[in-house]
């Protein structure tokens, strides 16, 4: 059965309690970001990047790009 959002992505695994907790934490952080910057989070992208450790060896790490859009000011423009 196709995904209702139309992306044809199938999730055959149920979320674990650890995944549920991580989603709550990330949601809270994004909410704090929106409040402190008076903006809305429009996109979150997670990808892997290659970095080096203290000994100069390559390591793969997760990186997150967050795109925000400032909220329009309320009230009449002057």
C-alpha angles and dihedrals in degrees: 000000000000123000112263092232089065096240093114090229117147123205108198095170125077117231114259122225087256091056091047091051092048090051090052092050094048091046090053092049092049090049090051090049091052092049096046094046099035089233141111125244106239102175140009119195124186119194140156123254132186115239134161128250127222091280093051095254119140117255131180115232135178118251128192127207115195121193117200132184121207115241117242115255114256121233135037121326114237 
